[in-house]
């Protein structure tokens, strides 16, 4: 007899209100408690996805969300609302216009996020991880060193055989900062296979962590 996979997002209860009042229904399993994913990684690991602009970071985050249930948000969109648009209100009509123009002002974004992380209160990474599993697009060395302990795995997305790197003025991290490399130099269809290899690594790490917790 096959066992139905339990939703990791709600623990198989179908909702998040532990008094079972039916208030906060799960957004992943639609209230059934049964995960729609064969391998459900929601809430199981915290990932930092890094790499040069347009090399496929958001594509990797999207696949992890669509196929494995990991909670992903565009960090550029998050940063546009929180860190960049407040400094650029006289240039853009709203944060969406600021977000859409980000490729033309990567260095400005780099410094705006740095300034945001210097203010009192939680860093951008801490805010993102409060409700998500994945932070995509960190670029500053100082932010990386201050928040590295928050992540279980750092993933570099590489498309350097077909796309140029970012200038150093907007990207201080390198492939050496990563624990795992996703090769995005092949055809678009090949990326799903690379993400599947990544999820196998995440699952293996979870198994080892569980064994260590049970046996010391």
N, C-alpha and C positions, 0 to 999 in steps of 0.2 A: 504494500500500500504506500503510495507516494504521500509525502508530507508537504502541505502547502507552505510556501515561504512566509514567515512572519515579517510584517512591515517594521523596519528599523526606526522609522520616523516616529511612530506612535507606540512602539513596543507590542503591536498586535491588538491594541485596544480599539483602534478606529478613531480615537479622539485623544485630546491632550488634557481634558479636565478629569482628573483622577477620581472625582466624586461621581463620574459617569452621568453627568447631567446633559450630555449631548450638546455642549456649547461650542467647543473648538474641534470640529471634525478634521481629521488628518487630510492634508493636501496631497499626500503621495498615494495613499491607498483608497481615497475617496470614502473613508468610513468603514471599509470592510474588514480592516485589520490584516488583509492578505496583500503582501507586496506584489506589485505588477512586474517586478524585476527578478530574473532568475538569480542574479547576484546583486543583492541590495546592500549598498555601501553607505547609505544615508546615516550620517552621524558617527560613522566608524573611524574616520581619520580626517585630519586637517591637512590640506595640501596648499602649498605655495607654488604657483605656476609662473615661471619667469622665462624671459627670452626677448629678442629684439622685436620691434614693432612690425606687425603684419606677418609674423612668422608662424602664426597659427595657435596662439595661446587660447584665445576665446573659443576656437574650434574644439580644442581638447576639453576645455571646461564644459562646453555644450554637450559633447558626447558623454562625458562622465555624468552629467545631469539627466540626459534623455535615456541612456541605456542602463545606468547603474544607480540612479536615484540620489546622487550626491547633490547637495544644495549649493548651487553656484550663482554668483551674481557678477555682472560686469563691474570690475573694480574701477574702470574708467568712468562708467556711469555714476557709480557711488561717489567717486572723487569729484566729478563734475558738480554734483549737487552740494557736497560738503565743503570742498576745499578750493575749487577753481572758480566757479561762477561767482561766489561772494566777492572775489577780487576783481571780477570782470563785468560787473553789472552795467557799466557804462559802455561796454563794447557789444554785448549780446542781449537780445530781448529776453531770453530765458536760458536755463541750464541745458536744455536739449540742443539749442543752437551752439552753445559752448562745447558740448560733448561731440557734436558732429564735426567740429572744426579742429579737433584735438591733434590730428596728424600734422597740422601746420604750425603747431606751437608746443612741441614735445618738451623743449627746454623750459618753457614757462610753466607747464604742468609739473615738471620735475621739481622746480623750486617752490611752487605753490603747495604741493603735498608735503615737502620738507618743512615749510613754515607751519602748516596745519598740525604736523606731528610734534612741533615744539610748544604748542599751546597746552595749558593745563587740561588734564582729562585723558581719556583713553586714546591711544593711537588709532589711525585708520584701520590697521590690521585687526586690532582688538574689536573694533566696532563691526567689521565685516564678519568676523568669526563668531560673533554673538548669535547670529541666526543662520550662518552658512558654513559649509565645509571647505570652501575653496576661495583663496585670494589669488586673483590673476593680475599680473602686471607690475609687481614691485620693481623699482629701478634704482633706488638710492641705497648706498652701502650702509649708511648710518641706520636707516630704518630696518634693513635686513638684520644687522647685528643686534639691534634692540628687540626684535620680534622673532628671531629664529627659533627660540625655545617654544613658541606657540604652535609650531608645525611638526607633524609627524614625518612629512616627506616633502622635499623641495624638488620640483620637476622643471627641467629645461626643455623648451620646445625649439628644435633646430631646423631651420630651412636655409642654412648658409650657402648651400650649393646652388641655390636658385634665386636668393634674395640678398640684398646688401644689409650690413648691420646698421644699427642706429649710431649716430655720432656720440662720442663719449660725454658730451655735454648733457645728454638726457638718459644715459644708461651707464651705471657704474658696476653692475653685476655681470658675472661671466658664467660660462658653463661649469667652471670649477666649483661654483657655489652650490651646484645641484647634486642630489643623491641619485637621480634617474634622468635619462635623456630620452625624449620622444623624437624620433626621426621623422620630420615632415618634409623631406626632400623628394619623396616619390609622388605618384599621382594622388589626387584627392581621396580616392576610394581606399587608399592604403592606410590613411590615418586611423580608421576604426580598428584595424589590426594592431597598430602601435598602442592605441589606448587600451585594447584588450590585454596586451602584455603588461601595461602599467597596472591594470586592475588585478592581474595575477600576482604581481609583486606586493600590492597593498594587502591582498588576501593572505599571502604567505607571512607577511609581517604581523598581521592580526593573529594568525594561528600561533606564531612564536610568542607573541606577547601574552596570549591567553595561557599557553603552556607554562611560561615563566611565572605568571601570576598564581597558577594553581600549584606548581611544584617548587617555586622558589628558584 
